[in-house]
């Protein structure tokens, strides 16, 4: 009697799994989350934050991780911590004076903000267009950390010109349509001599090499499934930064391609559901279907970054120091 019962259970589980996968694929292709301005982005992140599924799977850092070059094996969540540390050092945030103010644009639930405050002794203002993310960031942040979180639109920063020593933004630009205005706002709030440190998902520059039909279809899916407007290329990001009014007399933006270092994040983000099954199962059928719905997009991201259709660009720029410019002119 035991074997027939066990077989029945296995068949039932298999049927549920097949139906869930089929439903997830149907939702993925037939019900995309298209970009419809900032409200669509805020709504998507409010939903993810409210149900807690993304946090259960990814932890407090809602961004990719750094696995070294060549990429090696890392704990998924530790790789995210490593990413913040390495980008902060690459961008020169360790050279800021203790207590210097850093604006974290697109702060998520505050993981990077807390690390920058704790390990680099910085005062961090984290902003997001998602009220849900800001509420969660505040609840996760100890009172002794100099971190402050506000709901704010990155295209209309409610901060005076030249009010912060550094601007930090990781994977926020893919959700913003007006890239030039975004660049101008980030640099506007920087003080003379201030530093910008940014990370972006960038499409391959198609000048001289048009996208194939397959590449064009993949880019379209990466946009419509995760509320993205068209991506910018690394060249276009550097152009937008250089054109910003505040960048006058600044050195040209510097950039690097960290696609290799971050690529394993995509496979790990799927494997986390296997490593932490309860993180998905505790959300019930809706959580399972929601997690399965994201798998095709993650696989396309993995393919796109692995083939060079997408690049993980990191950027740094330091504004000219007004006092040094004056001294130079007088000399």
C-alpha positions in Angstrom: 0.0 0.0 0.0 2.9 2.4 0.7 4.3 2.2 -2.8 1.1 3.1 -4.6 0.5 6.0 -2.2 4.0 7.2 -2.7 3.6 7.0 -6.4 0.4 9.0 -6.3 2.1 11.7 -4.2 5.0 11.9 -6.7 2.6 12.1 -9.6 0.7 14.9 -7.9 3.9 16.8 -7.2 5.0 16.4 -10.8 1.7 17.7 -12.0 1.8 20.7 -9.7 5.4 21.4 -10.8 4.5 21.2 -14.5 1.4 23.4 -14.1 3.4 25.9 -12.1 6.2 26.1 -14.7 3.6 26.4 -17.5 1.8 29.1 -15.6 5.0 31.0 -14.9 6.0 30.9 -18.5 2.6 32.0 -19.6 2.7 35.0 -17.2 6.2 35.8 -18.3 5.4 36.1 -21.9 1.7 37.2 -21.9 1.8 39.6 -18.9 5.0 41.6 -19.1 5.8 44.5 -16.7 6.5 47.3 -19.2 8.1 50.5 -18.2 5.5 53.2 -17.9 7.4 55.9 -16.1 8.6 56.1 -12.5 5.3 55.0 -11.1 5.6 51.6 -12.8 9.1 51.1 -11.3 7.9 52.2 -7.8 4.9 49.8 -8.0 7.1 46.9 -9.0 9.6 47.4 -6.2 6.8 48.1 -3.7 5.3 44.7 -4.6 8.6 42.9 -4.2 9.3 44.6 -0.9 5.8 44.0 0.5 5.8 40.2 0.0 9.5 39.9 1.0 10.3 37.2 -1.6 13.2 39.1 -3.1 14.8 39.9 0.3 14.4 36.2 1.4 16.3 35.1 -1.7 18.8 37.9 -2.2 19.3 39.3 1.3 19.7 43.0 2.0 21.7 43.7 -1.2 19.4 44.0 -4.2 22.2 44.1 -6.8 24.8 41.7 -8.4 27.8 40.3 -6.6 31.6 40.4 -7.3 33.2 37.0 -7.9 36.8 38.1 -8.8 38.6 38.0 -12.2 38.6 35.3 -13.3 35.4 34.7 -11.5 35.6 32.1 -8.8 33.1 30.4 -6.4 31.6 32.7 -3.8 28.7 32.7 -1.4 26.0 34.6 -3.2 25.3 37.1 -0.4 29.0 37.5 0.4 29.7 38.3 -3.3 27.3 41.2 -3.0 29.1 42.5 0.1 32.4 42.1 -1.8 30.9 44.1 -4.7 30.1 47.1 -2.5 33.6 47.1 -0.9 35.4 46.8 -4.2 33.3 49.4 -6.0 33.8 51.8 -3.1 37.5 51.4 -3.2 37.7 51.6 -7.0 35.6 54.8 -6.8 37.8 56.4 -4.1 35.2 56.6 -1.4 37.9 55.4 1.1 39.6 58.8 0.4 36.7 60.8 1.8 37.0 62.3 5.2 35.1 60.6 8.0 31.5 61.9 8.2 31.5 63.0 4.6 28.0 62.8 3.1 27.2 60.3 0.4 24.0 60.2 -1.6 22.9 56.6 -2.4 20.6 56.9 -5.4 18.4 53.9 -5.8 19.3 52.6 -2.4 16.9 49.6 -2.4 16.4 48.4 1.2 19.6 50.1 2.3 22.2 47.3 2.2 24.9 49.4 0.5 24.1 52.5 2.5 24.6 50.6 5.8 27.8 49.1 4.6 29.2 52.4 3.5 28.3 54.0 6.8 29.6 51.2 8.9 32.9 50.4 7.2 33.9 53.7 5.7 32.6 56.0 8.4 30.3 58.0 6.0 27.0 59.8 6.5 24.7 58.2 3.9 21.4 59.5 2.5 19.6 56.7 0.7 16.8 57.5 -1.7 14.4 55.4 -3.7 11.3 56.1 -5.7 9.7 53.1 -3.9 8.0 54.0 -0.5 8.0 50.3 0.4 11.8 50.1 0.0 12.3 53.2 2.1 10.1 51.9 4.9 12.0 48.6 4.9 15.4 50.3 4.8 14.5 52.3 7.9 13.3 49.3 9.7 16.6 47.4 9.0 18.9 50.2 10.0 20.3 50.4 13.6 20.0 53.8 15.3 23.7 54.1 15.7 24.4 54.1 11.9 24.5 57.5 10.2 22.0 56.5 7.5 18.9 58.4 6.5 16.4 57.3 4.0 13.9 59.3 1.9 11.4 58.8 -0.9 12.8 60.8 -3.8 12.8 60.9 -7.6 16.3 60.7 -9.0 15.3 63.0 -11.9 14.3 65.8 -9.4 16.6 65.4 -6.4 15.3 67.5 -3.5 18.8 68.6 -2.5 20.7 71.9 -3.1 23.4 72.2 -5.6 26.8 71.0 -4.4 25.5 69.6 -1.1 27.2 66.1 -1.0 30.8 64.9 -1.2 29.9 61.8 -3.2 27.1 60.2 -5.1 26.8 56.4 -5.3 24.3 54.7 -7.6 24.2 51.0 -8.4 21.8 49.5 -11.0 19.4 52.4 -10.8 20.0 53.8 -14.3 18.4 50.9 -16.1 15.1 52.0 -14.7 15.4 55.6 -15.9 14.5 56.8 -19.4 16.0 60.3 -19.4 19.6 59.3 -19.0 21.0 62.8 -19.7 18.8 64.4 -17.0 19.8 61.6 -14.6 23.5 62.3 -15.2 23.0 66.0 -14.8 21.1 65.6 -11.4 23.7 63.3 -10.0 26.5 65.8 -10.7 24.5 68.8 -9.8 24.4 67.9 -6.1 28.1 67.1 -5.9 30.4 69.6 -4.3 33.5 70.8 -6.1 36.0 68.0 -5.9 33.2 65.5 -5.2 33.1 62.0 -6.5 30.5 60.0 -8.5 30.6 56.2 -8.4 28.1 54.4 -10.5 27.3 50.9 -11.8 24.9 50.3 -14.7 23.6 47.5 -17.0 24.7 48.6 -20.4 23.7 47.3 -23.9 26.5 46.7 -26.4 27.2 49.7 -28.5 25.6 48.9 -31.9 27.5 51.4 -33.9 29.0 49.6 -36.9 27.5 46.3 -35.6 23.7 46.2 -35.7 21.9 43.8 -33.4 20.8 40.5 -34.8 17.1 39.6 -34.8 17.8 37.4 -31.7 19.7 40.1 -29.9 17.0 42.7 -30.6 14.3 40.2 -29.2 16.4 39.6 -26.1 16.9 43.3 -25.4 13.2 43.8 -25.8 12.4 41.1 -23.3 14.9 42.4 -20.8 13.1 45.8 -21.0 9.5 44.7 -20.9 9.8 42.0 -18.3 11.5 44.2 -15.6 10.1 47.7 -16.2 13.1 49.0 -18.1 13.2 51.8 -20.7 16.0 51.3 -23.4 19.4 50.6 -21.9 22.4 52.9 -22.6 25.8 51.8 -23.8 28.9 52.5 -21.9 29.9 55.1 -24.5 26.5 56.8 -24.0 26.8 56.9 -20.3 30.3 58.6 -20.5 28.9 61.1 -23.1 25.9 62.0 -20.8 28.2 62.5 -17.8 30.6 64.7 -19.8 27.8 66.8 -21.2 26.4 67.6 -17.7 26.8 71.3 -16.8 28.5 70.4 -13.5 31.1 68.4 -15.3 32.7 71.5 -16.8 36.5 71.4 -16.1 36.2 67.9 -14.7 38.3 65.1 -16.1 36.7 62.7 -18.5 34.7 59.9 -16.8 36.6 56.7 -16.2 34.9 53.3 -16.7 35.5 49.6 -16.5 33.6 46.5 -17.6 32.9 44.2 -14.7 30.8 41.7 -16.7 33.1 38.8 -16.0 33.3 39.6 -12.3 29.5 39.8 -11.9 28.3 37.1 -14.3 27.9 34.3 -11.8 25.3 36.4 -10.0 22.7 35.4 -12.5 23.0 31.7 -12.1 23.4 32.1 -8.4 20.2 34.0 -8.2 18.3 31.0 -9.6 20.3 28.5 -7.5 19.4 30.4 -4.3 15.9 29.1 -4.8 17.3 25.6 -4.6 19.6 26.3 -1.7 16.9 28.1 0.3 13.7 26.3 -0.8 11.8 27.5 2.3 12.5 31.1 1.2 10.2 30.4 -1.7 7.8 27.8 -0.3 6.9 29.8 2.7 5.2 32.3 0.4 2.8 29.6 -0.9 1.7 29.0 -4.4 1.8 32.7 -5.3 5.4 32.9 -4.2 6.4 29.8 -6.2 4.7 31.0 -9.4 6.2 34.5 -8.9 9.7 33.1 -8.5 9.3 30.8 -11.5 8.1 33.8 -13.5 11.5 35.5 -13.1 13.6 32.5 -14.2 13.3 33.2 -18.0 14.4 36.8 -17.7 17.3 35.9 -15.4 18.4 33.2 -17.9 18.2 35.8 -20.7 20.3 38.2 -18.6 22.9 35.5 -18.0 23.0 34.9 -21.8 23.2 38.5 -22.7 26.0 39.4 -20.2 27.8 36.2 -21.1 27.8 36.9 -24.9 28.6 40.6 -24.6 25.1 41.8 -25.7 25.0 43.4 -22.3 27.9 44.8 -20.2 28.2 45.6 -16.6 29.7 49.1 -16.7 31.2 50.8 -13.6 32.0 54.5 -13.8 33.8 57.1 -11.7 34.2 60.8 -12.1 35.6 63.5 -9.9 34.5 67.1 -10.3 37.1 69.9 -10.4 38.0 71.4 -7.1 37.0 75.1 -7.4 39.7 76.2 -4.9 42.5 74.4 -6.8 41.2 75.8 -10.1 41.3 79.4 -8.7 44.8 78.8 -7.3 46.0 77.5 -10.6 44.5 80.4 -12.5 46.1 82.9 -10.1 49.5 81.1 -10.4 
